[in-house]
Amino acid sequence: MDARVGIKKKSKVPGVMITQFVEEIPEGKSHPDFTRKPIALTIQEGKFAFFKAIVIGEPQPTVTWARNNGDVSDTSRYQTKYDPVANEHIFEMANVKPDQADTYKCFATNEYGKAVVTVVLNVIQVGFKKDPKPAANEVGDFKTVLKRKSKIRPKSEQTERKDGEVDPKFWELLLSADKKDYERICTEFGITDFRWMLKKLNEMKKEREEEQAQFIKSISNLKPIEVNPDCSASFEIDMDMIDPSSRIFIYKDGEMVPYTKELGDKHSLKQIGRKYVFSIKDLLPDDAGLYQLDVEGVNMFSTDFKIPVIDFLVKIQEVKATEREDAVFECVLSNPFSKIMWVGKNLPLEQGDKYDIEASEDKLIHRLVVKDCMVVDKGIYAAIAGIKSCNAWLVVEPDKSSQGGKKAARKTTRAGGAGLDLEKIAQEQQQKLVKDREERLEQVKTAKAEMAAAPEAGPTTTPPSQEVKPAEGPPTKPALHIVSGLSDVYAVRGKPAELVVKMSSDCDGAWLKAGEKLSSKAGLALTKDGNSHKLTIKTSKEEDVGLYRFEADDCKTEANLCVGDVPEFDPDDLHKFSKPVIVKVGQNGSFKMPFTPQESLEVRWFKDGVELKDGGGVKMVKEANHSRLMFRDCLRSDTGDITIQLKSPYGSVEAKSRLIVLDKSGPPEGPVEVLDSSASVVELKWNPPQDDGGSPVTHYILERQQLGQNLWKKLGDVTADKTVYRDRNVVLGKKYIYRIYAENSEGLSDPLQTEDIMAGTLVFPGPPGAPKVVSASKTCIHLTWTPPVETFGTMVGYQLEKRKKDTVQWIALNPVSEPIEGDKYAVKDVTEGCEYEFRVSAINESGAGEPSPPSAMVCAKNPNMRPHFKDPEDFIVIRAGNSVRIKILYEAEPPPSISWLKDDEPISPWINVINTDGMSQLVIPSSKRSDSGIFTIKAKNSSGEASFDIEVRVTDEPKCPGPVALEQTVHGRLLVTWAPSPDQEVDDRLHYMVAEHDSNTRMWHTVVDRLFCNTYTANNIQPGREYHFRVFAKNDMGPSEPSQSPTWGINSNRIAVTTSMPTEISFERPPSILVPLKVHTPPKGYQLYMTCAIRGCPTPSVTWYLNDICINHDNNYYITNSYGVCSMSILRVRTKDSGEYRVVAVNSFGRAECSSKLLVKD
């Protein structure tokens, strides 16, 4: 017989089904489970497919694989492997075929259970095979079979484009792009005819929408591919497909990309409702390209993923900042990058009140400022540029200078930075980039020159027999070209201006303006110096503005000359702006500077030479004729020089002012110097504050606190020119703490606090007497000692130390700041069985003195004690079927041996005894009446022996007594007799209770209780009344149901009432089946519940049969009949429970039956 059960368990990994074979698993063993389940896979036909799983369990589970439709026994198609290093079970399928697409199962089994998980394999077929042919005639050429409508093809299939032909990639990107991106894409591909582009694009959109309508209902929210904070890349699309089973393909530059539907692999496509998210992990430069999403060969979305060639020359470094201080992360890039991504604790960061994101003009230096750091800001911060990233920790330490739980003041300092000269590194990198750019331009110009110098005629062929002699004459000159052309010139009105052209060789040329040839004249000079040609205007005027061109042979270059004025300020406005702006902390500071409107005018604000950005506490507004700058909620750190700069192509001008933020002074500078410390005076000296808050310090205020007290006492104040104070009100041996405040017109500064300063010289007390042991136990050792002979002041208390045997370290049991009052102490910090010695030191106002001699070595253990039981119960009543638990507490030293007896005999082996330190517990899991008896516990050790008896009574609610009879023996008395309860023979504590009810009082009341016989004589029976009696059986569990007596006493004057009886209606009928049995196929070990409905009158008797064998009395089946609903339940079905089940209903009018089959699955 199979003793295994089928208990369903829940795994921590979703999708894993666990069946436990046993009810209780031994300690140290476990059923199988999956810590990593296989991931669903979608792969192209012919590729290598595999599943990986990690399982746990003790003993080590056996792992097998299967599939729903087919077997996996063919080793040429399926391979099972195990990697002991990674603990991975691998299931491989090389050269996967479409017929291998299926749901696969992984089984992990050991003797205690089984774990099962399913995984789906989808195989993308190559092409659409509507008419399958024999395998021998199949064409496996991917290029010819796949019917993809996109014009983007793999590099191997691309043909050389003709001159003027547009790259197909251009149209694919436009079809999926927003209108705002059209100009950028056209510029990238060199398209200048926008009208032609828009016309053709509308035609292609209409055609593409008709193709898409075959497979999707709607498409929206097209989000181009971009890099995420976790250094992965993804694009999104909302798509409502007509047929959810339509196949989705991903392509990169025309090549199909295999992907999975689970996050974690290199390429994954996850569906969330209508949203599809394609992700790429572990980005590499090869991941750049054009990504396209197709549904059944029709393109739905295209996006171009570009990875900039960039790296970190200087990476961000770990920053340690104090609370309320700013933290700075800095890095330097190898190439200019307009904006990098900053990430803090896995969340993207943006410019705002909390963060400043800055970049240098050359876009090489990037900086993140975390303002007003708090402890919650600590964590990992990262800088991401393209696919490169670097990260570092921000550690925020609490400000220990804050007093009384108050919030620390905002600090003006900055922590962090790269610690290097970033400007120098960026400048060197910029020079290197400029040099590389010039070298590339020179190579391009040289290549163009060589192409221009080549003869226009194609190469000729000469027969091998003819000799070709070089032609005599001068060598061919290289073609003329422009080395340095014209560029736009912005000339200041009234100042000279120059246009310079440099040619490749000496030549003549002509200057033209607006198509008219120029020549030298007054105010205009045309000069030539070798290969350089120069046009000089001595005084620039409005009439000189225009387009200038230089021509030489077939070479020409042109540029614009613009004439304007350098920006300037009105003298009165400049004088007014130069006056400093003075505000208090928390107020707003604002500047306004008018100027003359001018085209291409750039306005910039600076503070202490650093350009200000709009955001955080800084607000900048630029109007046509003026600009405003405002600092919100100014801090003292906002004090500094303010500069406004107007910059145009003709020059720049600056105006300077100053912002002064008034605040209370900073704390006086420490450390505090103690000039004198005696029994009567303490003299202190300090330094003035580093920052006076913008207002001079008027005087200093001092406070004092005695160590150990909470009260601060004001001592007085001194003028600002004095930084020395003498405190004459001190007591010898006392320790004091001083606070020094600086005061200005804005208020008191934060205090400068001193360390403990003692008045006078420290004099310590002598050693006390050696501690003596009063008593010892395993948890506590009581000690006492004598005070020292010499105390040298007022005694405060004692410090006690302990040392364990075979060690050299003394451990203090109390700190000096928490002295022991008195000359005795109970040491509770001890370990049972260990030996200790103790010493004690006296403490006065100066501190702890020399320790006493050590005490004698004492062992932490209880003294020998005869076993003693603590408040046990001697009588216990238990309901039959419940568990019996007898818990006995005892005290004994050494620990005793415990034994249990029942009725002076050893207890049965199925009774459990649990012994722990100081307690013994007897447990009977499921009690029976036969378990009643006297249980005796015996405890014995070397000091003696003790025992105790506990009476245990296992009983149940009593059954009611038999029929009750009434008999009148004499007038006014009734003899009440009854048959005994069936439990009377087995329960010696069973007794009876009789209740009486008469027609006069109409109330039940108990007339006798604890009656141990079966008769009772009722007295005072009155004639003319009706009497009723109830008899209850009672035991320790309570009363039974009552047995009712017949009515005693008849009213002879009662008049008979005649009633007409209604016509009788017969409801008698033979049995019939209202709801028949149903077929069931449960798995092995599961619960089964069969039911049917039967009607009949009188109520038919129902019999259940399994394979024509009656099972009504079989304990394996729980059978009920509730008002015609007949049910049969099996707690855990077994294989032998399979068969035909039949229900037969019979009464005096006939018979009915129904049947069904049960098939138990393995």
MIKEKE-662989 format. One record per residue (C-alpha): residue in one letter; x, y, z. Coordinates in steps of 0.5 Angstrom, whole numbers, plus 500, padded with zeros to 3 digits. Layout:
N
AXYZ...
***
This chain:
1162
M500500500D503507498A503511504R505518501V500523501G499529497I500536501K500542496K505547498K506554496S513556493K516563493V518563486P511564482G509559477V512553481M507548484I510543490T507537492Q509534499F509527500V510526507E506530513E512532517I519533514P525531519E529536521G535538516K531535510S526539505H522538499P524540492D523548490F526552484T530558486R531560479K525557474P526557466I525563462A520563456L524563450T522566443I527564438Q528563430E528557427G535553426K538557432F540554439A535554444F536552452F533553458K536553465A534552472I536552479V533547484I534546492G532541496E535536501P537530499Q539533492P533533488T533529481V531533475T527531469W524535463A518533459R514537454N506537453N506534446G511529445D517526448V524528449S528522449D531523442T538525444S540528437R535533439Y535534446Q541534451T540535459K546537462Y548539469D553545471P556543478V559550479A553554477N548549480E544550474H540544470I541546463F536543457E539544450M536544443A541545437N538547431V531548433K525546429P518549428D515542431Q519543437A515549439D511547445T510548453Y516544457K516542464C521541469F520536475A525536481T523530485N526527492E523522497Y519528501G516531495K516534488A516541484V514542477V514549473T512550466V516554460V514556453L518555447N516559441V519558434I519563429Q518560422V523562416G517565411F510563411K509556408K502555406D503549402P508544406K512540402P516533403A522535407A527533401N524539397E523544403V527550401G531553407D534559404F532565409K533570404T528568399V523565403L522571408K516576405R518582409K515589406S521593409K526596404I531595410R536589408P542586412K548589409S550582406E543583401Q544591400T546593393E550599391R545605391K545610385D547617385G541621387E537615391V535616398D537612403P531607405K533608412F531616411W524614410E523609415L525614420L520619418L514614418S515613425A518620427D514626430K514633426K518636430D524631428Y523632421E528638420R533634424I533628420C533631413T539635415E542628417F541625410G542631406I535632404T533640402D527639398F522639404R516640399W518634395M519630402L512632405K509630399K512623398L512622405N504623405E503618400M508613404K504614410K497612407E500606404R503604410E497605414E493600409E498595410Q498596418A490596418Q490588416F494586423I492592428K486596430S490602433I497604434S500610439N505613444L511611439K517613444P524612441I529608443E533611449V538610455N535608462P538610468D540602469C544603463S539599459A536602453S529601451F523603446E515603447I509602443D502602444M499597440D492594439M492588435I486584431D489577433P493577439S497571436S500575431R507574431I512580432F519580430I524585432Y530587426K536591427D539594421G535589417E537583421M532579425V534579433P532573437Y528576444T525573450K519575453E522575460L526581463G533579464D536577457K540581452H534582448S527582451L520584449K515585455Q507586454I503590459G496590456R497594450K504597451Y510593448V517595451F523592448S529592452I537591451K541590457D549590457L550595452L555595447P558599441D555594436D548595439A547601435G543601429L536602426Y531598430Q524596427L518592430D514588425V507584426E507579421G512582416V509589416N513595419M510598425F515602428S522604427T527608431D535609430F539608436K546612436I551611441P556617442V564615442I565618449D569616455F570619462L577622463V576624470K570620474I566622479Q569621486E566619493V564625497K563625505A559631507T556634513E549635514R546642511E553642507D553642499A556636495V559636489F560631484E565632478C567629471V571630465L569627458S573625452N569629447P564635448F557632450S551637451K547634457I549627461M544623465W545624473V542618477G541618484K539612488N537609481L532615480P534621474L535627477E533634474Q535641475G531644481D531647488K535640490Y540639485D544644480I546641474E552644470A556644464S562648462E562652455D566647452K561641454L567637457I566638464H560636468R558638475L552635480V551639486V547636491K544642495D543642503C545635504M541631509V542624512V537621507D541624501K546619502G547613497I550612490Y550617485A552616477A554620471I551616465A554619458G552614452I553607454K559609459S557611466C561612473N558612480A560614487W558614494L555620497V556619505V552624509E555625516P550628522D552635524K554634531S555641533S547642533Q545643540G538640544G535637538K535643534K536643526A543644524A544651521R545651513K552651511T556655506T561650504R562645499A564638500G567633494G570635487A574631483G581634487L584635480D585641476L579640471E580646467K587644465I585637463A579640459Q583645456E588640454Q583635451Q580641447Q587642444K587635442L580635439V582641435K588638433D585632431R579636427E585640423E588634421R582631418L580637415E587638412Q587630409V580632406K583638403T589634400A584629398K580634394A586637391E589630388M582629385A582636382A589635379A588628376P586628369E579629366A580623361G580616363P586611363T588609356T591602355T597601351P599594348P605591352S609591345Q609599345E614603350V611609352K616614353P615620358A613627354E618632355G616639357P614642364P611638369T603639370K602644376P597642381A590645381L588652384H584651391I582655397V586654403S583659408G576662405L572668408S568668414D563673416V565679420Y562683425A565690425V565695430R562702427G568707426K573701427P577698421A575691418E579686414L577680410V582675408V583669403K589664403M590661396S594654395S599658390D600665388C594668383D590674381G583675384A578679384W573682390L566683389K560686393A553685391G556683384E560689383K567689382L571693387S578696387S582700392K579707393A579712399G577708405L578701402A584698400L585691396T592688398K596682396D601678399G604672396N598667397S594672401H589677399K586682403L580687403T581692408I576698410K579703414T572706418S566701418K560705416E553702415E554703407D559698408V554692410G553687405L556680402Y563680399R566675394F573673392E574670385A580667383D580662376D574657378C575658386K570663389T568664397E564669400A562672407N557677410L560684413C556687419V557693422G554695429D556698436V559695442P553694448E554699453F550702459D547708461P552712466D547714471D544706471L551704471H552708477K546706481F547699479S554699482K551701489P551694493V545691495I544690503V539685505K538680511V538673511G531670509Q530676505N530677497G536680494S534683487F538687481K536690475M540693470P537697464F540697457T539699450P536693445Q540690440E540684436S543678438L545680445E546675450V545677457R549673463W550674470F556672475K557671482D564671484G566670477V562664476E556664472L549663475K544659472D536660473G533655478G534653485G534660489V536664483K531667478M533671472V529675467K531678461E526683457A528687451N531693455H533690461S535684465R533682473L537678477M533675484F536671490R530668494D531667501C538669501L543666506R550669508S553664503D550668498T554675499G559676494D561680487I555680482T557682475I552683469Q555681462L552684455K555680449S554681442P558679436Y561686436G564686443S562685450V561690456E560688464A557692470K559690477S555690484R555687490L550683494I551683502V547679506L546681513D546675519K548674526S555673527G559666526P561663533P567665536E573661533G576656538P579652541V578656548E585656551V585655559L590661562D588659569S585653573S585653580A581652586S578659586V578662578V578659571E581664566L579663559K581666552W578665545N579668538P574673534P569669529Q571668522D565671519D562677523G555676519G556683515S555687522P561688527V561684533T559689539H560684545Y561677547I556673552L558667557E554661560R556656564Q554649566Q556644572L558637569G552633571Q547638571N542641566L542648568W546653564K547660568K549666565L556669567G556676564D558679557V565683555T566688550A568686543D575688544K576683549T577676548V578674555Y574672561R575670569D570666572R571667580N565663582V568656582V568650587L575646587G574639584K568641580K568640572Y564646568I562647561Y562654558R559657552I561663549Y556667544A558673539E553678539N552683533S546688531E542681528G543677534L546672538S551667534D551660535P555658541L563656542Q562650547T568648551E570641553D570639561I574644565M576642572A577647577G583646581T587639581L584632581V585628588F583621587P580617593G584611596P582603594P576600598G577593601A577587597P570585595K567579599V562574596V555574600S552569596A552566589S547562584K548561577T544567575C547572580I553573585H552578591L558582593T560587599W566591601T568596606P569604604P576607603V580610609E582616605T576619600F580626599G573629598T566628597M564620596V560619589G560612589Y563606587Q565602580L565595580E569590575K570583574R575578571K573571568K578566570D584564565T583571562V587578563Q582583562W578587567I571589565A567594568L560593570N558600571P561606568V564612572S558616570E553611573P557610580I554604585E551607591G552604597D557598599K554592596Y552590589A548584586V552582579K547579574D552579568V555572569T555565565E553559569G559555571C564560570E569562575Y570570577E574575581F572582583R575589585V572595586S574603586A572609590I569615586N569622588E568629585S575628581G574621579A575614580G581612585E586606585P582599585S581594591P585588591P581582588S576578591A576570592M575566586V567564586C563560581A557562578K552556580N546554584P548551591N546544592M538543593R534537593P528537588H522541589F516542585K513549584D505549585P503543581E496541579D494535582F487534578I486535571V480533567I480532559R475531554A476525550G480526543N484532546S491532547V493531555R499536557I502536564K507541565I511541572L516546574Y521544579E528547582A534542583E541543583P545539580P539538575P535531577S533525573I526525571S521519570W514518569L509513572K502511570D498507576D505506579E507503572P512505566I508510561S506507554P511509549W506513545I506518551N511524549V515527555I519533554N524535559T528542559D531546564G527547570M521544567S518537565Q512536560L508530559V504530552I498525550P497527543S490524542S487522549K482516550R478514556S483509558D488514559S485516565G489514572I494517577F501520573T507520578I513524576K519523580A525527580K532525583N539528584S545527589S541531594G535527594E529525591A521528590S515525587F508528586D502525583I497528578E490525577V488525570R481524568V479523561T472523559D466526555E460529555P455523558K450520555C443521557P439516562G434511560P426512560V423515566A418512570L413515575E409511581Q405514587T407509593V403514598H399520598G403526596R409522594L412520587L417515586V421517580T425511577W430511570A434507567P442508568S446512563P450508558D456511561Q455509568E459503568V465506565D465513569D465512577R464520578L458520574H451522578Y444524576M441531577V433531577A429537575E421538577H416542573D409543575S403547572N402552578T409555578R410553570M418553572W423548572H427548578T433543581V430538586V436534587D443534585R449529585L445523586F449516585C442512585N437511579T431513584Y428519587T422520591A418527590N414530596N409534597I405532590Q399536590P392533587G389537581R396539578E400537572Y408535574H414533569F420531571R427531567V433527569F440529567A447525567K453529570N460528570D466532570M465535563G458537565P450535564S447530559E441531555P435530559S430524559Q423527560S418523564P411522562T406527565W403526572G396528574I390529570N384534571S378530571N373537569R377538563I371538557A373534551V374538545T371535538T375537532S373535525M380532522P382534515T382530509E388526509I393527503S398522501F405524499E408517499R412515492P417511490P424514490S427518484I434521482L433528482V441530480P445524478L452523480K458526475V464523472H471525476T478525474P482528480P490527481K492522486G492525493Y487530492Q480531496L474528492Y467530493M461526490T454528491C447527488A440528490I434523491R427524493G422519496C416518501P417515506T425517506P428511502S435508505V441510501T447505500W453506496Y457501492L464501489N465496484D458492487I461492494C458496499I462502502N457505507H461502513D468503510N472508514N476511508Y469514506Y465519509I458519507T452523509N445524507S442531508Y434531506G435527500V442530498C447524498S454526499M461522499S468525501I475522500L480526504R486524499V484519493R488513492T489509485K485503488D479508489S478508482G472505479E464505478Y461508484R453507484V448509489V441505490A435508494V430503496N423505500S417500501F414503494G420502489R427503488A432508484E439508482C445512479S452511477S458514475K466513474L472515478L479515474V485517479K491520475D498519477
***
